[in-house]
Amino acid sequence: MRQRVKRRELLKLTGGAAALAAAGWRAGPAGAQAEEIKIGALYPLSGSLARIGADMKKAVDMAAEIVNTARPDLAPLVLAATAGLPRLGGRKIRLVWADAKDPATARAEAERLIDQEKVVALMGCYASAITATASLAAETRGIPFLNPESSSPTLTERGFKWFFRTGPHDRTFTEMFYRMFADLKKKGRRIAKFAILSENTEFGATAAKVEEELGKQQGYQMVAREMYTSPPASLDAELTRIRAAAPDVLIANGYLIDAVTTIKTLKTMGYAPPGIVVQDSGYVVPDYLKETGKDGYYVISRASWALGLGVRKPLVRKVNELYRSRYNEDMDETNARSFTGLLVLANAINLGGGTSPTQILQGLLRTDIPGSETIMPWQGIKFDKNGQNVHASGVMVQILDGKYKVVWPFDLAETPIVWPAPPWNKR
């Protein structure tokens, strides 16, 4: 359980000259510009996850520019209306990027950013196994760590004081799977048996455990559970065993190379499971459809965000239009979370009124952002005692005609779900 700073201590930290020192203001002549606030951004910029790391960097960079430059046209997006952080005299943030290509490198880079670059907080790192080690470095040094994307439930079950997650975790997402299955069964679809295909790091292993546990609780029969090391050289043996088990739905947890390999192998085998339901990851990055084309259609993924939400929430379209004008592509489910995470962390620094670890911690604990001030389909952003956003939720999207369409909950659906998926010769 995280420890809260006592009110008397907080008043001392935020009063008078002490607050100015904690906030990092430089002594200088009148009118001198205040020092920028350095935030460490840890993402995989090389290695097998580099492509998605590059997309997340685009979104985080754009979020930082919005914080630093008044953009009233993006209202009511949090911190868009002002230039810089208003409670800190308009100070701007500066991102210090580091390559978190694997767990060991991520921890070393987190330590470097804290000890040498003197960042006031960290954010990252996409893959749960990488986030686990990087956030441990922050925890031991008493530095706030904001995680927008990683979904392993264990990350917020470690009793950490300085770790906060804005997005949903795999238990929340997997509960959505089974609620969707129940709704589909009411419409006459047969869903009784499931199989799991999963990479075996922190992300995949934890997701598979939750999927198996909740599936059995809901009365479904698990007929196969295949784990592999990512990126896989081949998935022939694993998918051959799954085909023999004849599941009604294949649940998959894998990164980009894994996702592409899965689809290409299934097509080569001539095997199309009635439903493929996935924990986003590799299935929602732009390169997935570039690599698979129409073969990659009909997959159903959990999502924290979809462009189709813009029909009911104009802010989604406004922010995506800005992103598209800069990068000539749409935002995706993953980097929309990254974008939101940077805004939440900047807002917490602003709320805390300074850049000392304790002030930022208090800002995070006091965070209560209405859903209307984000691009996410959430009620809002507010952290519980473990640092988990209590309002984090999601929708289910299906890849139809090259687009990620919201198909569940049915009352939010852009289009009807396609189940079972058509055979390969009819795609």
Contacts in CASP RR format, 6 or more apart in sequence:
PFRMAT RR
TARGET T0000
AUTHOR 0000-0000-0000
METHOD contacts of the structure
MODEL  1
MRQRVKRRELLKLTGGAAALAAAGWRAGPAGAQAEEIKIGALYPLSGSLA
RIGADMKKAVDMAAEIVNTARPDLAPLVLAATAGLPRLGGRKIRLVWADA
KDPATARAEAERLIDQEKVVALMGCYASAITATASLAAETRGIPFLNPES
SSPTLTERGFKWFFRTGPHDRTFTEMFYRMFADLKKKGRRIAKFAILSEN
TEFGATAAKVEEELGKQQGYQMVAREMYTSPPASLDAELTRIRAAAPDVL
IANGYLIDAVTTIKTLKTMGYAPPGIVVQDSGYVVPDYLKETGKDGYYVI
SRASWALGLGVRKPLVRKVNELYRSRYNEDMDETNARSFTGLLVLANAIN
LGGGTSPTQILQGLLRTDIPGSETIMPWQGIKFDKNGQNVHASGVMVQIL
DGKYKVVWPFDLAETPIVWPAPPWNKR
1 159 0 8 1.000
1 385 0 8 1.000
1 386 0 8 1.000
2 159 0 8 1.000
2 160 0 8 1.000
2 161 0 8 1.000
2 162 0 8 1.000
2 365 0 8 1.000
2 385 0 8 1.000
2 386 0 8 1.000
2 387 0 8 1.000
3 161 0 8 1.000
4 365 0 8 1.000
5 13 0 8 1.000
5 358 0 8 1.000
5 361 0 8 1.000
5 362 0 8 1.000
9 358 0 8 1.000
10 358 0 8 1.000
10 362 0 8 1.000
12 18 0 8 1.000
13 19 0 8 1.000
13 22 0 8 1.000
13 356 0 8 1.000
13 358 0 8 1.000
13 359 0 8 1.000
14 22 0 8 1.000
14 352 0 8 1.000
14 353 0 8 1.000
14 354 0 8 1.000
14 359 0 8 1.000
19 353 0 8 1.000
19 354 0 8 1.000
22 354 0 8 1.000
22 355 0 8 1.000
22 356 0 8 1.000
22 359 0 8 1.000
23 88 0 8 1.000
23 91 0 8 1.000
23 353 0 8 1.000
23 354 0 8 1.000
23 355 0 8 1.000
23 356 0 8 1.000
23 359 0 8 1.000
24 34 0 8 1.000
24 35 0 8 1.000
24 354 0 8 1.000
24 355 0 8 1.000
25 34 0 8 1.000
25 35 0 8 1.000
26 32 0 8 1.000
26 34 0 8 1.000
26 35 0 8 1.000
34 88 0 8 1.000
34 89 0 8 1.000
34 90 0 8 1.000
34 91 0 8 1.000
35 91 0 8 1.000
36 91 0 8 1.000
36 92 0 8 1.000
36 93 0 8 1.000
36 94 0 8 1.000
37 85 0 8 1.000
37 88 0 8 1.000
37 91 0 8 1.000
37 92 0 8 1.000
37 93 0 8 1.000
37 94 0 8 1.000
37 120 0 8 1.000
37 349 0 8 1.000
37 355 0 8 1.000
38 93 0 8 1.000
38 94 0 8 1.000
38 95 0 8 1.000
38 96 0 8 1.000
38 117 0 8 1.000
38 118 0 8 1.000
38 119 0 8 1.000
38 120 0 8 1.000
39 64 0 8 1.000
39 93 0 8 1.000
39 94 0 8 1.000
39 95 0 8 1.000
39 96 0 8 1.000
39 119 0 8 1.000
39 120 0 8 1.000
39 121 0 8 1.000
39 122 0 8 1.000
39 123 0 8 1.000
39 342 0 8 1.000
39 345 0 8 1.000
39 346 0 8 1.000
40 95 0 8 1.000
40 96 0 8 1.000
40 97 0 8 1.000
40 98 0 8 1.000
40 113 0 8 1.000
40 117 0 8 1.000
40 119 0 8 1.000
40 121 0 8 1.000
40 122 0 8 1.000
40 123 0 8 1.000
41 57 0 8 1.000
41 60 0 8 1.000
41 95 0 8 1.000
41 96 0 8 1.000
41 97 0 8 1.000
41 98 0 8 1.000
41 122 0 8 1.000
41 123 0 8 1.000
41 124 0 8 1.000
41 342 0 8 1.000
42 98 0 8 1.000
42 100 0 8 1.000
42 106 0 8 1.000
42 109 0 8 1.000
42 110 0 8 1.000
42 113 0 8 1.000
42 122 0 8 1.000
42 123 0 8 1.000
42 124 0 8 1.000
42 125 0 8 1.000
42 130 0 8 1.000
42 134 0 8 1.000
43 53 0 8 1.000
43 56 0 8 1.000
43 57 0 8 1.000
43 60 0 8 1.000
43 97 0 8 1.000
43 99 0 8 1.000
43 100 0 8 1.000
43 124 0 8 1.000
43 125 0 8 1.000
43 126 0 8 1.000
43 338 0 8 1.000
44 50 0 8 1.000
44 52 0 8 1.000
44 53 0 8 1.000
44 99 0 8 1.000
44 100 0 8 1.000
44 101 0 8 1.000
44 102 0 8 1.000
44 125 0 8 1.000
44 126 0 8 1.000
44 127 0 8 1.000
44 130 0 8 1.000
45 53 0 8 1.000
45 54 0 8 1.000
45 57 0 8 1.000
45 97 0 8 1.000
45 99 0 8 1.000
45 100 0 8 1.000
45 101 0 8 1.000
46 99 0 8 1.000
46 101 0 8 1.000
47 101 0 8 1.000
48 230 0 8 1.000
48 231 0 8 1.000
48 255 0 8 1.000
48 256 0 8 1.000
48 257 0 8 1.000
49 101 0 8 1.000
49 126 0 8 1.000
49 127 0 8 1.000
49 255 0 8 1.000
49 256 0 8 1.000
50 101 0 8 1.000
51 256 0 8 1.000
51 285 0 8 1.000
51 287 0 8 1.000
52 126 0 8 1.000
52 255 0 8 1.000
52 256 0 8 1.000
52 282 0 8 1.000
52 285 0 8 1.000
52 334 0 8 1.000
52 335 0 8 1.000
53 126 0 8 1.000
55 285 0 8 1.000
55 286 0 8 1.000
55 332 0 8 1.000
55 334 0 8 1.000
55 335 0 8 1.000
56 126 0 8 1.000
56 149 0 8 1.000
56 334 0 8 1.000
56 335 0 8 1.000
56 338 0 8 1.000
57 97 0 8 1.000
58 323 0 8 1.000
58 326 0 8 1.000
58 327 0 8 1.000
58 335 0 8 1.000
59 323 0 8 1.000
59 331 0 8 1.000
59 335 0 8 1.000
59 336 0 8 1.000
59 338 0 8 1.000
59 339 0 8 1.000
60 95 0 8 1.000
60 123 0 8 1.000
60 335 0 8 1.000
60 338 0 8 1.000
60 339 0 8 1.000
60 342 0 8 1.000
61 95 0 8 1.000
62 322 0 8 1.000
62 323 0 8 1.000
62 326 0 8 1.000
62 339 0 8 1.000
63 338 0 8 1.000
63 339 0 8 1.000
63 340 0 8 1.000
63 341 0 8 1.000
63 342 0 8 1.000
63 343 0 8 1.000
63 346 0 8 1.000
64 93 0 8 1.000
64 94 0 8 1.000
64 95 0 8 1.000
64 342 0 8 1.000
64 346 0 8 1.000
66 74 0 8 1.000
66 77 0 8 1.000
66 79 0 8 1.000
66 80 0 8 1.000
66 343 0 8 1.000
67 79 0 8 1.000
67 84 0 8 1.000
67 85 0 8 1.000
67 92 0 8 1.000
67 93 0 8 1.000
67 342 0 8 1.000
67 343 0 8 1.000
67 346 0 8 1.000
68 83 0 8 1.000
68 84 0 8 1.000
68 92 0 8 1.000
68 93 0 8 1.000
69 83 0 8 1.000
69 84 0 8 1.000
70 80 0 8 1.000
70 81 0 8 1.000
70 82 0 8 1.000
70 83 0 8 1.000
71 77 0 8 1.000
71 80 0 8 1.000
71 81 0 8 1.000
72 80 0 8 1.000
72 81 0 8 1.000
73 318 0 8 1.000
74 80 0 8 1.000
74 315 0 8 1.000
74 318 0 8 1.000
74 319 0 8 1.000
74 322 0 8 1.000
75 81 0 8 1.000
76 315 0 8 1.000
76 372 0 8 1.000
76 373 0 8 1.000
77 315 0 8 1.000
77 319 0 8 1.000
77 343 0 8 1.000
77 373 0 8 1.000
77 374 0 8 1.000
77 375 0 8 1.000
78 343 0 8 1.000
78 344 0 8 1.000
78 347 0 8 1.000
78 369 0 8 1.000
78 373 0 8 1.000
78 374 0 8 1.000
79 85 0 8 1.000
79 343 0 8 1.000
79 346 0 8 1.000
79 347 0 8 1.000
79 350 0 8 1.000
82 90 0 8 1.000
83 90 0 8 1.000
83 92 0 8 1.000
84 90 0 8 1.000
84 91 0 8 1.000
84 92 0 8 1.000
84 93 0 8 1.000
85 91 0 8 1.000
85 92 0 8 1.000
85 93 0 8 1.000
85 346 0 8 1.000
85 349 0 8 1.000
85 350 0 8 1.000
85 353 0 8 1.000
86 350 0 8 1.000
87 350 0 8 1.000
87 351 0 8 1.000
87 352 0 8 1.000
87 353 0 8 1.000
87 354 0 8 1.000
88 349 0 8 1.000
88 350 0 8 1.000
88 353 0 8 1.000
88 354 0 8 1.000
88 355 0 8 1.000
93 346 0 8 1.000
93 349 0 8 1.000
96 113 0 8 1.000
96 117 0 8 1.000
96 119 0 8 1.000
98 109 0 8 1.000
98 110 0 8 1.000
98 112 0 8 1.000
98 113 0 8 1.000
99 105 0 8 1.000
99 109 0 8 1.000
100 106 0 8 1.000
100 109 0 8 1.000
100 110 0 8 1.000
100 124 0 8 1.000
100 125 0 8 1.000
100 126 0 8 1.000
100 130 0 8 1.000
100 134 0 8 1.000
101 130 0 8 1.000
102 130 0 8 1.000
103 129 0 8 1.000
103 130 0 8 1.000
103 132 0 8 1.000
103 133 0 8 1.000
103 134 0 8 1.000
104 133 0 8 1.000
106 125 0 8 1.000
106 130 0 8 1.000
106 131 0 8 1.000
106 133 0 8 1.000
106 134 0 8 1.000
107 133 0 8 1.000
107 134 0 8 1.000
107 136 0 8 1.000
107 137 0 8 1.000
109 134 0 8 1.000
110 122 0 8 1.000
110 133 0 8 1.000
110 134 0 8 1.000
110 135 0 8 1.000
110 137 0 8 1.000
110 138 0 8 1.000
111 137 0 8 1.000
111 141 0 8 1.000
113 119 0 8 1.000
113 122 0 8 1.000
114 122 0 8 1.000
114 137 0 8 1.000
114 138 0 8 1.000
114 141 0 8 1.000
114 143 0 8 1.000
115 141 0 8 1.000
119 143 0 8 1.000
120 143 0 8 1.000
120 144 0 8 1.000
120 349 0 8 1.000
120 355 0 8 1.000
120 356 0 8 1.000
120 357 0 8 1.000
120 360 0 8 1.000
121 143 0 8 1.000
121 144 0 8 1.000
121 145 0 8 1.000
121 146 0 8 1.000
121 345 0 8 1.000
121 349 0 8 1.000
121 360 0 8 1.000
122 134 0 8 1.000
122 135 0 8 1.000
122 138 0 8 1.000
122 143 0 8 1.000
122 144 0 8 1.000
122 145 0 8 1.000
122 146 0 8 1.000
123 145 0 8 1.000
123 146 0 8 1.000
123 147 0 8 1.000
123 148 0 8 1.000
123 341 0 8 1.000
123 342 0 8 1.000
123 345 0 8 1.000
124 131 0 8 1.000
124 134 0 8 1.000
124 145 0 8 1.000
124 146 0 8 1.000
124 147 0 8 1.000
124 148 0 8 1.000
124 149 0 8 1.000
124 150 0 8 1.000
124 338 0 8 1.000
125 131 0 8 1.000
125 134 0 8 1.000
125 147 0 8 1.000
125 150 0 8 1.000
126 149 0 8 1.000
126 150 0 8 1.000
126 334 0 8 1.000
126 338 0 8 1.000
127 150 0 8 1.000
127 201 0 8 1.000
127 202 0 8 1.000
127 203 0 8 1.000
127 255 0 8 1.000
128 150 0 8 1.000
128 151 0 8 1.000
128 152 0 8 1.000
128 155 0 8 1.000
128 201 0 8 1.000
128 202 0 8 1.000
128 203 0 8 1.000
128 204 0 8 1.000
128 206 0 8 1.000
129 201 0 8 1.000
129 202 0 8 1.000
129 203 0 8 1.000
131 147 0 8 1.000
131 150 0 8 1.000
131 152 0 8 1.000
131 155 0 8 1.000
132 152 0 8 1.000
132 154 0 8 1.000
132 155 0 8 1.000
132 202 0 8 1.000
134 145 0 8 1.000
135 145 0 8 1.000
135 147 0 8 1.000
135 155 0 8 1.000
135 160 0 8 1.000
135 162 0 8 1.000
135 163 0 8 1.000
138 144 0 8 1.000
138 145 0 8 1.000
138 162 0 8 1.000
138 163 0 8 1.000
139 145 0 8 1.000
139 160 0 8 1.000
139 161 0 8 1.000
139 162 0 8 1.000
139 163 0 8 1.000
142 161 0 8 1.000
142 162 0 8 1.000
142 357 0 8 1.000
143 162 0 8 1.000
143 357 0 8 1.000
144 162 0 8 1.000
144 164 0 8 1.000
144 345 0 8 1.000
144 348 0 8 1.000
144 357 0 8 1.000
144 360 0 8 1.000
144 361 0 8 1.000
144 364 0 8 1.000
145 162 0 8 1.000
145 163 0 8 1.000
145 164 0 8 1.000
146 164 0 8 1.000
146 165 0 8 1.000
146 166 0 8 1.000
146 341 0 8 1.000
146 344 0 8 1.000
146 345 0 8 1.000
146 348 0 8 1.000
146 364 0 8 1.000
147 155 0 8 1.000
147 163 0 8 1.000
147 164 0 8 1.000
147 165 0 8 1.000
147 166 0 8 1.000
147 167 0 8 1.000
148 165 0 8 1.000
148 166 0 8 1.000
148 167 0 8 1.000
148 337 0 8 1.000
148 338 0 8 1.000
148 340 0 8 1.000
148 341 0 8 1.000
148 342 0 8 1.000
148 344 0 8 1.000
149 167 0 8 1.000
149 334 0 8 1.000
149 337 0 8 1.000
149 338 0 8 1.000
150 165 0 8 1.000
150 203 0 8 1.000
151 167 0 8 1.000
151 168 0 8 1.000
151 169 0 8 1.000
151 170 0 8 1.000
151 173 0 8 1.000
151 203 0 8 1.000
151 207 0 8 1.000
151 279 0 8 1.000
152 169 0 8 1.000
152 170 0 8 1.000
152 202 0 8 1.000
152 203 0 8 1.000
152 204 0 8 1.000
152 206 0 8 1.000
152 207 0 8 1.000
153 169 0 8 1.000
153 170 0 8 1.000
153 171 0 8 1.000
153 206 0 8 1.000
153 210 0 8 1.000
154 202 0 8 1.000
154 206 0 8 1.000
155 163 0 8 1.000
155 165 0 8 1.000
155 169 0 8 1.000
156 163 0 8 1.000
156 165 0 8 1.000
156 169 0 8 1.000
156 386 0 8 1.000
156 387 0 8 1.000
156 388 0 8 1.000
157 386 0 8 1.000
159 386 0 8 1.000
161 361 0 8 1.000
162 357 0 8 1.000
162 361 0 8 1.000
163 387 0 8 1.000
164 364 0 8 1.000
164 383 0 8 1.000
164 387 0 8 1.000
164 388 0 8 1.000
164 389 0 8 1.000
165 387 0 8 1.000
165 388 0 8 1.000
165 389 0 8 1.000
165 392 0 8 1.000
166 337 0 8 1.000
166 340 0 8 1.000
166 341 0 8 1.000
166 344 0 8 1.000
166 381 0 8 1.000
166 389 0 8 1.000
166 392 0 8 1.000
167 304 0 8 1.000
167 337 0 8 1.000
167 389 0 8 1.000
167 392 0 8 1.000
168 304 0 8 1.000
168 389 0 8 1.000
168 392 0 8 1.000
168 393 0 8 1.000
168 394 0 8 1.000
169 388 0 8 1.000
169 392 0 8 1.000
170 206 0 8 1.000
170 207 0 8 1.000
170 210 0 8 1.000
170 211 0 8 1.000
170 279 0 8 1.000
171 210 0 8 1.000
171 214 0 8 1.000
172 392 0 8 1.000
172 393 0 8 1.000
172 394 0 8 1.000
173 279 0 8 1.000
173 302 0 8 1.000
173 394 0 8 1.000
174 207 0 8 1.000
174 210 0 8 1.000
174 211 0 8 1.000
174 214 0 8 1.000
174 279 0 8 1.000
175 214 0 8 1.000
176 302 0 8 1.000
176 394 0 8 1.000
176 395 0 8 1.000
176 396 0 8 1.000
176 408 0 8 1.000
177 211 0 8 1.000
177 214 0 8 1.000
177 251 0 8 1.000
177 277 0 8 1.000
177 302 0 8 1.000
177 396 0 8 1.000
178 214 0 8 1.000
178 215 0 8 1.000
178 218 0 8 1.000
178 220 0 8 1.000
180 277 0 8 1.000
180 300 0 8 1.000
180 396 0 8 1.000
180 408 0 8 1.000
181 191 0 8 1.000
181 218 0 8 1.000
181 220 0 8 1.000
181 249 0 8 1.000
182 218 0 8 1.000
183 408 0 8 1.000
183 409 0 8 1.000
183 410 0 8 1.000
184 191 0 8 1.000
184 417 0 8 1.000
184 419 0 8 1.000
185 191 0 8 1.000
189 419 0 8 1.000
189 420 0 8 1.000
190 248 0 8 1.000
190 274 0 8 1.000
191 220 0 8 1.000
191 248 0 8 1.000
191 249 0 8 1.000
192 220 0 8 1.000
192 221 0 8 1.000
192 248 0 8 1.000
193 220 0 8 1.000
193 221 0 8 1.000
193 222 0 8 1.000
193 223 0 8 1.000
193 245 0 8 1.000
193 246 0 8 1.000
193 247 0 8 1.000
193 248 0 8 1.000
193 249 0 8 1.000
194 211 0 8 1.000
194 215 0 8 1.000
194 220 0 8 1.000
194 221 0 8 1.000
194 222 0 8 1.000
194 223 0 8 1.000
194 247 0 8 1.000
194 248 0 8 1.000
194 249 0 8 1.000
194 250 0 8 1.000
194 251 0 8 1.000
195 222 0 8 1.000
195 223 0 8 1.000
195 224 0 8 1.000
195 225 0 8 1.000
195 226 0 8 1.000
195 242 0 8 1.000
195 245 0 8 1.000
195 247 0 8 1.000
195 249 0 8 1.000
195 250 0 8 1.000
195 251 0 8 1.000
195 273 0 8 1.000
196 208 0 8 1.000
196 211 0 8 1.000
196 212 0 8 1.000
196 222 0 8 1.000
196 224 0 8 1.000
196 225 0 8 1.000
196 226 0 8 1.000
196 250 0 8 1.000
196 251 0 8 1.000
196 252 0 8 1.000
196 253 0 8 1.000
197 226 0 8 1.000
197 228 0 8 1.000
197 235 0 8 1.000
197 238 0 8 1.000
197 239 0 8 1.000
197 242 0 8 1.000
197 250 0 8 1.000
197 251 0 8 1.000
197 252 0 8 1.000
197 253 0 8 1.000
197 262 0 8 1.000
198 204 0 8 1.000
198 205 0 8 1.000
198 207 0 8 1.000
198 208 0 8 1.000
198 225 0 8 1.000
198 226 0 8 1.000
198 227 0 8 1.000
198 228 0 8 1.000
198 252 0 8 1.000
198 253 0 8 1.000
198 254 0 8 1.000
199 227 0 8 1.000
199 228 0 8 1.000
199 229 0 8 1.000
199 230 0 8 1.000
199 232 0 8 1.000
199 253 0 8 1.000
199 254 0 8 1.000
199 255 0 8 1.000
199 258 0 8 1.000
200 227 0 8 1.000
200 228 0 8 1.000
200 229 0 8 1.000
200 230 0 8 1.000
201 230 0 8 1.000
203 253 0 8 1.000
203 254 0 8 1.000
203 279 0 8 1.000
203 281 0 8 1.000
204 253 0 8 1.000
204 254 0 8 1.000
204 279 0 8 1.000
205 227 0 8 1.000
207 253 0 8 1.000
207 279 0 8 1.000
208 225 0 8 1.000
208 227 0 8 1.000
208 253 0 8 1.000
211 251 0 8 1.000
211 253 0 8 1.000
212 222 0 8 1.000
212 225 0 8 1.000
215 222 0 8 1.000
216 222 0 8 1.000
223 245 0 8 1.000
223 246 0 8 1.000
223 247 0 8 1.000
224 241 0 8 1.000
224 242 0 8 1.000
224 245 0 8 1.000
224 247 0 8 1.000
226 238 0 8 1.000
226 239 0 8 1.000
226 241 0 8 1.000
226 242 0 8 1.000
228 235 0 8 1.000
228 238 0 8 1.000
228 258 0 8 1.000
230 254 0 8 1.000
230 255 0 8 1.000
230 257 0 8 1.000
230 258 0 8 1.000
231 255 0 8 1.000
231 257 0 8 1.000
231 258 0 8 1.000
231 261 0 8 1.000
232 257 0 8 1.000
232 258 0 8 1.000
232 261 0 8 1.000
234 261 0 8 1.000
234 265 0 8 1.000
235 258 0 8 1.000
235 261 0 8 1.000
235 262 0 8 1.000
235 265 0 8 1.000
236 265 0 8 1.000
236 269 0 8 1.000
239 262 0 8 1.000
239 265 0 8 1.000
239 266 0 8 1.000
239 269 0 8 1.000
239 271 0 8 1.000
240 269 0 8 1.000
242 250 0 8 1.000
242 273 0 8 1.000
243 269 0 8 1.000
243 271 0 8 1.000
247 273 0 8 1.000
248 273 0 8 1.000
248 274 0 8 1.000
248 275 0 8 1.000
249 273 0 8 1.000
249 274 0 8 1.000
249 275 0 8 1.000
249 276 0 8 1.000
249 277 0 8 1.000
250 273 0 8 1.000
250 275 0 8 1.000
250 276 0 8 1.000
250 277 0 8 1.000
251 277 0 8 1.000
251 278 0 8 1.000
251 279 0 8 1.000
252 258 0 8 1.000
252 259 0 8 1.000
252 262 0 8 1.000
252 276 0 8 1.000
252 277 0 8 1.000
252 278 0 8 1.000
252 279 0 8 1.000
252 283 0 8 1.000
253 278 0 8 1.000
253 279 0 8 1.000
253 281 0 8 1.000
254 262 0 8 1.000
254 278 0 8 1.000
254 279 0 8 1.000
254 281 0 8 1.000
254 282 0 8 1.000
254 283 0 8 1.000
255 281 0 8 1.000
255 282 0 8 1.000
256 281 0 8 1.000
256 282 0 8 1.000
256 285 0 8 1.000
256 287 0 8 1.000
256 288 0 8 1.000
258 282 0 8 1.000
259 278 0 8 1.000
259 281 0 8 1.000
259 282 0 8 1.000
259 283 0 8 1.000
259 288 0 8 1.000
259 292 0 8 1.000
260 288 0 8 1.000
260 291 0 8 1.000
260 292 0 8 1.000
263 292 0 8 1.000
263 295 0 8 1.000
263 296 0 8 1.000
263 299 0 8 1.000
264 292 0 8 1.000
264 295 0 8 1.000
266 272 0 8 1.000
266 273 0 8 1.000
267 295 0 8 1.000
267 424 0 8 1.000
270 424 0 8 1.000
272 421 0 8 1.000
272 422 0 8 1.000
272 423 0 8 1.000
272 424 0 8 1.000
273 421 0 8 1.000
274 419 0 8 1.000
274 420 0 8 1.000
274 421 0 8 1.000
275 298 0 8 1.000
275 300 0 8 1.000
275 419 0 8 1.000
275 420 0 8 1.000
275 421 0 8 1.000
276 298 0 8 1.000
276 299 0 8 1.000
276 300 0 8 1.000
276 421 0 8 1.000
277 299 0 8 1.000
277 300 0 8 1.000
277 301 0 8 1.000
277 302 0 8 1.000
277 396 0 8 1.000
278 299 0 8 1.000
278 300 0 8 1.000
278 301 0 8 1.000
278 302 0 8 1.000
279 301 0 8 1.000
279 302 0 8 1.000
280 301 0 8 1.000
280 302 0 8 1.000
280 303 0 8 1.000
280 333 0 8 1.000
280 334 0 8 1.000
281 334 0 8 1.000
282 288 0 8 1.000
283 299 0 8 1.000
283 301 0 8 1.000
283 399 0 8 1.000
284 301 0 8 1.000
284 303 0 8 1.000
284 332 0 8 1.000
284 333 0 8 1.000
284 334 0 8 1.000
284 404 0 8 1.000
285 332 0 8 1.000
285 334 0 8 1.000
286 329 0 8 1.000
286 332 0 8 1.000
288 296 0 8 1.000
289 296 0 8 1.000
289 399 0 8 1.000
289 402 0 8 1.000
293 402 0 8 1.000
294 402 0 8 1.000
294 427 0 8 1.000
295 424 0 8 1.000
295 427 0 8 1.000
296 399 0 8 1.000
297 399 0 8 1.000
297 400 0 8 1.000
297 401 0 8 1.000
297 402 0 8 1.000
297 427 0 8 1.000
298 398 0 8 1.000
298 399 0 8 1.000
298 400 0 8 1.000
298 418 0 8 1.000
298 421 0 8 1.000
298 422 0 8 1.000
298 427 0 8 1.000
299 398 0 8 1.000
299 399 0 8 1.000
300 396 0 8 1.000
300 397 0 8 1.000
300 398 0 8 1.000
300 407 0 8 1.000
300 417 0 8 1.000
301 333 0 8 1.000
301 396 0 8 1.000
301 397 0 8 1.000
301 398 0 8 1.000
301 399 0 8 1.000
301 404 0 8 1.000
302 394 0 8 1.000
302 395 0 8 1.000
302 396 0 8 1.000
303 333 0 8 1.000
303 394 0 8 1.000
303 395 0 8 1.000
303 396 0 8 1.000
303 397 0 8 1.000
303 404 0 8 1.000
303 406 0 8 1.000
304 333 0 8 1.000
304 336 0 8 1.000
304 337 0 8 1.000
304 376 0 8 1.000
304 377 0 8 1.000
304 378 0 8 1.000
304 392 0 8 1.000
304 393 0 8 1.000
304 394 0 8 1.000
305 316 0 8 1.000
305 331 0 8 1.000
305 333 0 8 1.000
305 336 0 8 1.000
305 337 0 8 1.000
305 375 0 8 1.000
305 376 0 8 1.000
305 377 0 8 1.000
306 333 0 8 1.000
306 377 0 8 1.000
306 395 0 8 1.000
306 397 0 8 1.000
306 404 0 8 1.000
306 405 0 8 1.000
306 406 0 8 1.000
307 316 0 8 1.000
307 317 0 8 1.000
307 320 0 8 1.000
307 330 0 8 1.000
307 331 0 8 1.000
307 403 0 8 1.000
307 404 0 8 1.000
308 316 0 8 1.000
308 405 0 8 1.000
308 406 0 8 1.000
308 414 0 8 1.000
309 316 0 8 1.000
309 375 0 8 1.000
309 377 0 8 1.000
309 395 0 8 1.000
309 406 0 8 1.000
310 316 0 8 1.000
310 317 0 8 1.000
311 414 0 8 1.000
312 412 0 8 1.000
313 375 0 8 1.000
313 377 0 8 1.000
315 372 0 8 1.000
315 374 0 8 1.000
315 375 0 8 1.000
316 375 0 8 1.000
319 331 0 8 1.000
319 339 0 8 1.000
319 375 0 8 1.000
320 330 0 8 1.000
320 331 0 8 1.000
320 375 0 8 1.000
323 329 0 8 1.000
323 330 0 8 1.000
323 331 0 8 1.000
324 330 0 8 1.000
331 339 0 8 1.000
333 397 0 8 1.000
333 404 0 8 1.000
336 375 0 8 1.000
336 376 0 8 1.000
337 376 0 8 1.000
339 375 0 8 1.000
340 374 0 8 1.000
340 375 0 8 1.000
340 376 0 8 1.000
340 381 0 8 1.000
343 374 0 8 1.000
344 367 0 8 1.000
344 369 0 8 1.000
344 381 0 8 1.000
345 364 0 8 1.000
347 367 0 8 1.000
347 369 0 8 1.000
348 360 0 8 1.000
348 363 0 8 1.000
348 364 0 8 1.000
348 366 0 8 1.000
348 367 0 8 1.000
349 355 0 8 1.000
349 359 0 8 1.000
349 360 0 8 1.000
349 363 0 8 1.000
351 362 0 8 1.000
351 363 0 8 1.000
351 366 0 8 1.000
351 367 0 8 1.000
352 359 0 8 1.000
352 360 0 8 1.000
352 362 0 8 1.000
352 363 0 8 1.000
352 366 0 8 1.000
353 359 0 8 1.000
353 363 0 8 1.000
354 360 0 8 1.000
364 383 0 8 1.000
364 387 0 8 1.000
365 383 0 8 1.000
367 381 0 8 1.000
367 382 0 8 1.000
367 383 0 8 1.000
368 380 0 8 1.000
368 381 0 8 1.000
368 382 0 8 1.000
369 380 0 8 1.000
369 381 0 8 1.000
369 382 0 8 1.000
370 380 0 8 1.000
371 378 0 8 1.000
371 379 0 8 1.000
371 380 0 8 1.000
371 381 0 8 1.000
371 391 0 8 1.000
374 380 0 8 1.000
374 381 0 8 1.000
377 393 0 8 1.000
377 394 0 8 1.000
377 395 0 8 1.000
377 412 0 8 1.000
378 389 0 8 1.000
378 391 0 8 1.000
378 392 0 8 1.000
378 393 0 8 1.000
378 394 0 8 1.000
379 391 0 8 1.000
379 393 0 8 1.000
380 389 0 8 1.000
380 391 0 8 1.000
381 389 0 8 1.000
381 391 0 8 1.000
381 392 0 8 1.000
382 389 0 8 1.000
382 390 0 8 1.000
382 391 0 8 1.000
383 389 0 8 1.000
383 390 0 8 1.000
384 390 0 8 1.000
395 406 0 8 1.000
395 408 0 8 1.000
395 409 0 8 1.000
395 412 0 8 1.000
396 406 0 8 1.000
396 407 0 8 1.000
396 408 0 8 1.000
396 409 0 8 1.000
396 417 0 8 1.000
397 404 0 8 1.000
397 405 0 8 1.000
397 406 0 8 1.000
397 407 0 8 1.000
398 404 0 8 1.000
398 405 0 8 1.000
398 407 0 8 1.000
398 417 0 8 1.000
398 418 0 8 1.000
399 405 0 8 1.000
400 415 0 8 1.000
400 418 0 8 1.000
405 413 0 8 1.000
405 414 0 8 1.000
405 415 0 8 1.000
406 412 0 8 1.000
406 413 0 8 1.000
406 414 0 8 1.000
406 415 0 8 1.000
407 413 0 8 1.000
407 414 0 8 1.000
407 415 0 8 1.000
407 416 0 8 1.000
407 417 0 8 1.000
408 417 0 8 1.000
END
